[in-house]
Amino acid sequence: MTNVSRETFDEVMVPNYSPLKIIPVKGKGAKLWDKDGKEFIDFAGGIAVNALGHCNPELVSALKEQADKLWHLSNVFTNEPALELGQKLVNATFADKVFYANSGGEANEAAFKLARKYASENFGSDKNEIISFKQSFHGRTLFTVSVGGQPKYTEGFEPLPQGITHLEYNNLEMLENAVSDKTCAIVLEPVQGEGGIIPATQAFMQKVRELCDKFNAVMVLDEIQTGMGRTGELFAYMGYGVEPDVLTSAKALGGGFPIGAMLAKDKFAASLKVGTHGSTYGGNALACAVASKAFDLISAPSLLNGVKEKRALYETKLQMINEKYNVFDEVRGQGLLIGAVLNEKYLGRARDFMVASLEENLMILMAGPNVIRFAPSLVVTEAEIEQGMAAFEKAVAKIVE
């Protein structure tokens, strides 16, 4: 279509987004091109979705092959791609069972419902409290946005689901004082994404596991952003050596094709009996075929090791930029989920850096107003990192001047 522009968005779309001016029309690997043929380096990765780059040939091939066979069935039937992906997820993780959805929000909705159902069936309806953490993000349904710890996303949508407590992330004392026999689940991201790229400490992750065991609560890890290779492990929990009871995945799971999944141990999965939960498109054959190929590629040890090597290069480049321009307090995160935290002089200006980068043909992200976020393809090349960081330095220089 050649008769649409950024202005068309304002004419026909609900104004809940405010997209930037360019309209990408083509992508390959870590690069994008707009309608005018202008080339961009992509360090945003569709917000940690395009883990294998744009239009990865093997994913394209898997999609085309499946498109000629079977697209959609109702859940009255199962299908081969869904079963094959399920086997791979179960064999590679702590989990025994998989539930498919279309997005991270839906995967989390399933996880939170499962936690409540399990507690109700086994311990009574009074055991219904979900403990979550301030600045967390778990999706945009009314339930998931309520479990998320950012009040700006719930304003105007009241009354909200009840029985949810928000604590300070990484605060061991507060956590110990809050968990009780009424707690049915503790929900956390191994690295808070939208909240500022803040990793859980090892002690905090272990304490969550310990308290869940002590009080018969379900440990739910939201690995929608950290999962599928993003941290240099297949899933971030593996780097902590702490197994959850339930885990949610989406974003990179389909390499850009919409799919979400909830993984669970048998003990908990048993509570979602026939008819208790569902998803019309969940387990769609097209999505599962693409995700199955993405899983094969992302789980390769060479790719996962490469993530850690590339992180070191990003850190080196950011340190060099900071020595020159003094804009960051710290660089944090894990693997290729990187947060550059702005110092006091530049607080609240993350969007300015994002816009300035776009002017230098580089796409980056924010994680709140004070953190610049990089979530590039896991197969981004060293040459592309060099090119992108050179553009980022130019953007920083503009802001500083």
Backbone torsions as a table, in degrees:
resi	resn	phi	psi	omega
1	MET	NA	128.1	-178.4
2	THR	-108.9	-5.3	-175.0
3	ASN	-100.6	20.9	176.6
4	VAL	-116.9	153.9	-179.4
5	SER	-147.4	179.8	176.6
6	ARG	-58.2	-32.4	179.1
7	GLU	-64.3	-30.0	178.9
8	THR	-59.9	-33.8	178.0
9	PHE	-57.7	-48.2	-178.5
10	ASP	-64.4	-27.8	-179.0
11	GLU	-78.2	-38.5	-168.6
12	VAL	-118.7	-12.7	-174.6
13	MET	-105.1	146.3	172.3
14	VAL	-59.2	138.3	-171.2
15	PRO	-83.2	31.2	180.0
16	ASN	-77.2	-14.8	173.4
17	TYR	-113.7	159.1	173.5
18	SER	-133.2	74.9	-173.5
19	PRO	-65.6	152.7	176.8
20	LEU	-68.1	170.6	-167.4
21	LYS	-71.2	-33.9	-175.3
22	ILE	-75.7	152.2	175.4
23	ILE	-119.8	100.9	177.4
24	PRO	-64.0	140.7	-179.7
25	VAL	-124.1	-12.3	-176.8
26	LYS	-151.6	142.4	177.4
27	GLY	-139.7	149.2	174.1
28	LYS	-151.8	119.6	-178.6
29	GLY	61.8	-124.8	-178.8
30	ALA	-97.4	16.4	-177.6
31	LYS	-122.1	149.7	177.2
32	LEU	-131.8	154.7	175.9
33	TRP	-129.9	140.9	178.5
34	ASP	-92.5	-174.2	-175.5
35	LYS	-62.2	-24.8	-179.1
36	ASP	-93.3	3.9	-179.9
37	GLY	84.1	8.2	179.5
38	LYS	-72.8	134.4	-174.9
39	GLU	-96.8	139.5	179.2
40	PHE	-128.9	146.2	168.2
41	ILE	-90.3	132.9	-174.8
42	ASP	-106.0	103.9	173.5
43	PHE	-103.5	10.9	178.4
44	ALA	-96.2	-33.8	174.8
45	GLY	60.7	32.6	-178.7
46	GLY	62.7	30.9	-172.4
47	ILE	60.7	62.0	174.2
48	ALA	66.3	25.6	-179.5
49	VAL	-98.6	-48.9	-173.3
50	ASN	-80.7	66.1	-173.0
51	ALA	-65.9	-23.3	-179.5
52	LEU	-111.0	19.9	179.5
53	GLY	82.0	176.9	179.4
54	HIS	-80.0	136.8	173.8
55	CYS	51.5	45.5	176.3
56	ASN	-55.0	125.1	-173.3
57	PRO	-55.9	-36.7	-178.8
58	GLU	-72.3	-34.2	175.7
59	LEU	-70.6	-40.6	177.8
60	VAL	-60.0	-43.6	-179.9
61	SER	-63.0	-43.6	179.3
62	ALA	-62.8	-39.8	179.3
63	LEU	-65.3	-46.8	-178.3
64	LYS	-64.4	-40.4	-179.7
65	GLU	-63.3	-45.0	-179.9
66	GLN	-70.3	-32.4	-178.3
67	ALA	-62.1	-26.6	178.5
68	ASP	-85.9	-5.7	-176.6
69	LYS	-106.7	-60.5	-171.6
70	LEU	-162.2	130.4	179.2
71	TRP	-99.4	-63.4	-169.4
72	HIS	-136.1	139.4	168.8
73	LEU	-129.7	157.0	169.6
74	SER	-73.7	168.4	179.0
75	ASN	-79.1	10.9	167.1
76	VAL	-67.5	-23.1	177.9
77	PHE	-123.3	159.9	167.8
78	THR	-105.7	-178.3	178.9
79	ASN	-147.0	159.1	-174.1
80	GLU	-62.2	-47.2	-179.8
81	PRO	-59.0	-37.8	179.4
82	ALA	-64.8	-40.6	-179.4
83	LEU	-70.6	-39.7	179.7
84	GLU	-65.5	-42.9	177.1
85	LEU	-64.6	-41.9	178.2
86	GLY	-57.7	-43.7	178.2
87	GLN	-60.4	-42.8	-178.6
88	LYS	-64.8	-42.9	-179.2
89	LEU	-65.6	-42.8	-179.4
90	VAL	-68.0	-43.0	-177.6
91	ASN	-66.8	-27.0	-174.5
92	ALA	-95.6	-7.1	-173.0
93	THR	-131.8	-176.0	176.2
94	PHE	-68.6	-18.5	-164.1
95	ALA	-80.0	157.1	174.8
96	ASP	-109.1	-25.9	-174.3
97	LYS	-137.3	156.3	-178.6
98	VAL	-130.6	140.7	168.9
99	PHE	-122.5	132.3	-179.1
100	TYR	-99.3	144.0	175.0
101	ALA	-138.4	-168.2	-177.2
102	ASN	-105.6	-10.7	-172.8
103	SER	-158.9	171.9	176.3
104	GLY	-66.7	-40.9	178.6
105	GLY	-59.0	-42.2	179.2
106	GLU	-68.5	-37.3	177.9
107	ALA	-63.4	-41.2	178.4
108	ASN	-68.9	-39.1	176.1
109	GLU	-55.5	-44.4	178.6
110	ALA	-63.3	-42.3	-178.4
111	ALA	-64.7	-42.1	-178.2
112	PHE	-70.5	-39.0	175.7
113	LYS	-64.0	-41.4	178.5
114	LEU	-59.7	-44.9	-178.7
115	ALA	-61.0	-44.1	179.0
116	ARG	-65.4	-42.5	-177.7
117	LYS	-65.0	-44.4	179.4
118	TYR	-60.4	-46.9	-179.0
119	ALA	-64.3	-43.0	-179.3
120	SER	-62.2	-45.3	-177.6
121	GLU	-67.6	-35.6	-172.2
122	ASN	-100.7	-22.5	-174.1
123	PHE	-134.0	-3.6	179.3
124	GLY	102.6	160.4	-172.7
125	SER	-70.3	-17.7	178.8
126	ASP	-70.6	-19.3	-179.7
127	LYS	-88.9	83.0	-172.8
128	ASN	-134.6	2.1	-176.0
129	GLU	-76.3	128.5	173.6
130	ILE	-103.4	123.5	176.4
131	ILE	-98.1	126.8	178.3
132	SER	-130.4	-170.1	-172.6
133	PHE	-134.0	145.5	179.2
134	LYS	-58.7	143.5	-178.8
135	GLN	71.8	5.2	177.0
136	SER	-76.4	162.8	176.7
137	PHE	-140.5	126.5	-175.9
138	HIS	-131.0	7.8	178.2
139	GLY	131.9	-177.3	-171.9
140	ARG	-119.8	3.0	171.0
141	THR	-69.3	164.8	-177.3
142	LEU	-61.7	-37.3	179.3
143	PHE	-70.6	-48.9	-175.4
144	THR	-69.8	-34.1	178.6
145	VAL	-71.9	-24.1	176.1
146	SER	-76.2	-37.6	175.6
147	VAL	-69.2	-34.3	174.9
148	GLY	-60.7	149.5	-171.9
149	GLY	-103.5	41.6	178.4
150	GLN	-128.9	98.4	-174.2
151	PRO	-55.5	-26.7	-179.1
152	LYS	-60.2	-23.7	-178.7
153	TYR	-88.3	-7.3	179.5
154	THR	-109.6	-10.2	-177.2
155	GLU	-61.5	128.6	178.5
156	GLY	89.2	-3.6	179.8
157	PHE	-108.4	11.4	-178.6
158	GLU	-70.1	156.1	2.2
159	PRO	-76.5	142.7	-176.9
160	LEU	-95.2	157.6	171.6
161	PRO	-54.1	141.2	-175.8
162	GLN	-100.3	177.2	177.7
163	GLY	79.9	28.9	-178.9
164	ILE	-123.2	127.9	-179.7
165	THR	-117.3	133.6	-179.9
166	HIS	-111.2	124.9	-178.9
167	LEU	-114.7	172.2	174.9
168	GLU	-76.4	132.0	178.2
169	TYR	-65.9	139.1	178.7
170	ASN	67.9	13.7	177.9
171	ASN	-98.1	99.4	-174.7
172	LEU	-64.6	-43.9	-176.8
173	GLU	-64.2	-45.1	179.2
174	MET	-62.0	-40.2	179.6
175	LEU	-63.9	-47.9	-178.9
176	GLU	-60.5	-37.5	-178.3
177	ASN	-74.5	-21.3	-173.1
178	ALA	-92.3	-33.2	-174.1
179	VAL	-72.8	136.8	-178.8
180	SER	-147.6	-175.6	178.3
181	ASP	-67.0	-13.1	177.2
182	LYS	-85.4	-10.5	-178.0
183	THR	-76.4	122.7	178.0
184	CYS	-98.8	-22.2	-179.1
185	ALA	-158.4	148.4	166.6
186	ILE	-116.7	124.3	-173.3
187	VAL	-116.4	128.1	177.9
188	LEU	-153.7	156.0	169.9
189	GLU	-91.5	134.0	175.7
190	PRO	-60.2	-32.4	169.9
191	VAL	-131.7	116.8	177.3
192	GLN	-63.4	122.2	-175.2
193	GLY	-87.3	-74.6	-179.9
194	GLU	-61.5	-23.2	-177.6
195	GLY	-79.0	-2.6	175.5
196	GLY	127.1	15.6	-179.8
197	ILE	57.6	61.3	-177.6
198	ILE	-113.7	112.3	179.6
199	PRO	-74.7	146.5	170.7
200	ALA	-68.0	142.3	172.8
201	THR	-73.9	158.0	177.8
202	GLN	-60.0	-42.3	-179.0
203	ALA	-64.2	-37.9	-179.9
204	PHE	-66.7	-46.4	179.4
205	MET	-60.7	-42.0	179.5
206	GLN	-67.4	-36.8	179.9
207	LYS	-67.2	-39.1	176.1
208	VAL	-59.2	-46.1	179.3
209	ARG	-61.1	-45.1	-178.8
210	GLU	-61.4	-45.0	-178.1
211	LEU	-71.3	-35.0	175.9
212	CYS	-63.1	-41.0	177.6
213	ASP	-65.0	-42.7	-176.6
214	LYS	-65.9	-38.6	-173.6
215	PHE	-109.3	16.1	178.9
216	ASN	53.7	43.0	177.2
217	ALA	-103.8	156.0	-178.9
218	VAL	-89.3	126.3	175.5
219	MET	-89.1	112.0	-177.7
220	VAL	-109.2	119.9	175.4
221	LEU	-103.4	122.0	173.5
222	ASP	-86.6	100.9	179.9
223	GLU	-109.2	32.1	-178.4
224	ILE	-64.5	-39.7	179.0
225	GLN	-95.0	-31.6	-175.5
226	THR	-88.6	-16.9	-174.6
227	GLY	-79.8	173.8	177.9
228	MET	57.5	54.2	168.5
229	GLY	87.1	-7.9	-172.0
230	ARG	-58.6	-36.1	-176.4
231	THR	-94.7	-1.2	-174.9
232	GLY	97.0	-6.2	168.7
233	GLU	-111.9	159.6	177.4
234	LEU	-58.1	-48.1	169.9
235	PHE	-130.0	147.1	-172.1
236	ALA	-62.3	-30.6	-178.0
237	TYR	-58.4	-27.5	-177.7
238	MET	-65.0	-30.7	177.9
239	GLY	-72.8	-21.7	178.6
240	TYR	-91.3	-19.0	-175.2
241	GLY	67.8	27.4	-179.6
242	VAL	-125.4	119.2	-177.5
243	GLU	-90.1	133.7	173.2
244	PRO	-82.6	178.0	172.4
245	ASP	-95.1	-33.3	-179.2
246	VAL	-138.5	141.8	179.1
247	LEU	-137.9	142.2	176.9
248	THR	-114.3	142.8	-178.3
249	SER	-137.3	148.6	173.8
250	ALA	-166.1	-134.0	177.9
251	LYS	39.4	-101.5	-174.4
252	ALA	-69.6	-11.5	-177.6
253	LEU	-54.5	-38.4	179.5
254	GLY	-102.9	4.4	178.9
255	GLY	60.5	18.8	-178.6
256	GLY	125.2	-18.0	174.9
257	PHE	-89.8	133.4	-173.9
258	PRO	-64.0	120.8	173.7
259	ILE	-162.4	145.3	173.3
260	GLY	-133.6	159.9	178.7
261	ALA	-149.1	143.8	169.5
262	MET	-111.6	127.9	177.5
263	LEU	-108.2	139.9	-176.4
264	ALA	-148.8	152.5	170.9
265	LYS	-73.3	152.1	-177.4
266	ASP	-50.2	-44.6	-175.6
267	LYS	-53.3	-37.7	-177.7
268	PHE	-92.5	-38.2	-179.0
269	ALA	-58.9	-29.8	-177.0
270	ALA	-59.5	-21.5	-177.9
271	SER	-74.4	-20.6	176.4
272	LEU	-88.9	74.6	-179.7
273	LYS	-72.3	172.3	-179.2
274	VAL	-52.6	125.5	175.9
275	GLY	90.7	-6.6	-175.3
276	THR	-81.9	-22.3	179.5
277	HIS	-158.4	160.1	-179.4
278	GLY	-171.3	177.4	178.9
279	SER	-160.1	121.6	-177.5
280	THR	-55.9	-47.6	-176.5
281	TYR	-94.6	-9.0	-178.1
282	GLY	-59.9	128.5	-177.1
283	GLY	84.0	15.2	177.1
284	ASN	-52.2	135.2	-174.6
285	ALA	-61.5	-39.3	179.0
286	LEU	-62.8	-49.6	-178.5
287	ALA	-61.4	-44.0	-176.6
288	CYS	-69.4	-32.7	177.9
289	ALA	-65.6	-43.6	178.4
290	VAL	-67.1	-45.2	-178.6
291	ALA	-63.7	-34.5	179.3
292	SER	-64.4	-41.2	176.6
293	LYS	-68.9	-41.2	177.4
294	ALA	-59.1	-40.5	179.2
295	PHE	-60.1	-46.0	-179.6
296	ASP	-58.0	-42.9	-176.2
297	LEU	-73.5	-43.2	-175.8
298	ILE	-71.9	-32.8	-176.1
299	SER	-78.2	-4.6	178.6
300	ALA	-64.2	129.7	-178.8
301	PRO	-54.5	-35.6	-179.3
302	SER	-63.4	-39.0	178.6
303	LEU	-68.1	-45.2	-178.1
304	LEU	-63.8	-40.6	177.2
305	ASN	-64.9	-36.3	179.1
306	GLY	-63.2	-32.2	179.1
307	VAL	-59.8	-44.2	-178.2
308	LYS	-68.8	-36.6	177.9
309	GLU	-66.1	-41.4	-178.6
310	LYS	-69.8	-32.0	176.0
311	ARG	-60.5	-42.7	-179.2
312	ALA	-60.1	-37.6	178.8
313	LEU	-66.7	-43.3	176.5
314	TYR	-59.1	-44.5	-178.0
315	GLU	-62.8	-41.7	178.8
316	THR	-60.8	-45.8	-179.2
317	LYS	-64.6	-42.5	-179.9
318	LEU	-65.8	-37.2	178.2
319	GLN	-64.4	-41.1	179.5
320	MET	-64.7	-41.1	177.8
321	ILE	-64.2	-41.5	-177.2
322	ASN	-68.9	-35.0	177.7
323	GLU	-62.4	-30.8	-177.2
324	LYS	-85.5	-38.1	-170.7
325	TYR	-117.3	-14.2	176.3
326	ASN	52.3	66.2	-179.4
327	VAL	-118.0	-17.5	-175.4
328	PHE	-111.4	144.1	170.6
329	ASP	-83.8	-40.2	-179.6
330	GLU	-161.6	162.7	171.4
331	VAL	-116.9	125.8	-175.8
332	ARG	-136.3	-179.2	-176.9
333	GLY	113.3	-167.8	178.2
334	GLN	-139.3	143.2	177.5
335	GLY	54.9	-132.8	-179.8
336	LEU	-98.2	33.5	164.5
337	LEU	-114.7	97.7	-166.6
338	ILE	-118.2	130.0	176.6
339	GLY	-118.9	120.2	174.7
340	ALA	-100.2	110.7	-172.7
341	VAL	-86.6	120.6	-178.1
342	LEU	-68.9	142.6	178.5
343	ASN	-80.2	178.8	-171.2
344	GLU	-56.7	-34.5	-177.1
345	LYS	-66.3	-27.7	-174.7
346	TYR	-116.3	18.5	179.6
347	LEU	-55.5	138.3	177.5
348	GLY	81.1	5.1	-172.7
349	ARG	-112.6	20.2	-179.5
350	ALA	-57.6	-39.6	-180.0
351	ARG	-63.8	-34.6	178.4
352	ASP	-61.3	-40.3	178.3
353	PHE	-67.2	-37.4	178.9
354	MET	-64.0	-45.6	-179.9
355	VAL	-67.1	-41.7	178.8
356	ALA	-63.3	-36.2	177.7
357	SER	-65.4	-41.4	179.4
358	LEU	-61.1	-36.2	177.3
359	GLU	-65.5	-21.4	176.6
360	GLU	-99.9	17.9	176.7
361	ASN	67.1	35.1	176.9
362	LEU	-129.2	133.5	177.4
363	MET	-103.7	122.3	174.9
364	ILE	-131.0	-176.5	-176.3
365	LEU	-129.6	173.0	169.3
366	MET	-114.9	158.5	167.9
367	ALA	-131.7	73.1	-170.8
368	GLY	88.1	173.9	-172.8
369	PRO	-71.0	-13.2	-172.5
370	ASN	-115.6	4.5	-175.2
371	VAL	-132.0	125.9	173.3
372	ILE	-88.7	129.8	-174.4
373	ARG	-114.2	135.4	172.3
374	PHE	-117.0	128.2	177.4
375	ALA	-141.1	62.8	-172.6
376	PRO	-74.2	174.2	170.3
377	SER	-54.7	144.1	178.4
378	LEU	-73.2	-14.0	179.4
379	VAL	-108.5	17.8	174.7
380	VAL	-57.1	139.2	-177.3
381	THR	-86.5	161.9	177.1
382	GLU	-60.6	-38.5	179.6
383	ALA	-63.5	-38.4	178.7
384	GLU	-70.1	-36.2	175.7
385	ILE	-63.5	-44.8	178.3
386	GLU	-59.0	-46.8	-178.6
387	GLN	-63.5	-45.1	-178.4
388	GLY	-66.7	-40.1	-179.0
389	MET	-72.9	-27.7	173.4
390	ALA	-65.7	-39.6	176.8
391	ALA	-66.7	-39.4	179.5
392	PHE	-63.9	-39.1	178.4
393	GLU	-61.4	-39.6	177.1
394	LYS	-62.5	-40.3	179.0
395	ALA	-64.9	-43.0	178.0
396	VAL	-60.6	-44.3	-179.7
397	ALA	-59.0	-37.9	178.7
398	LYS	-63.8	-44.9	-177.9
399	ILE	-66.9	-43.4	-177.1
400	VAL	-65.1	-39.2	-179.9
401	GLU	-67.6	NA	NA
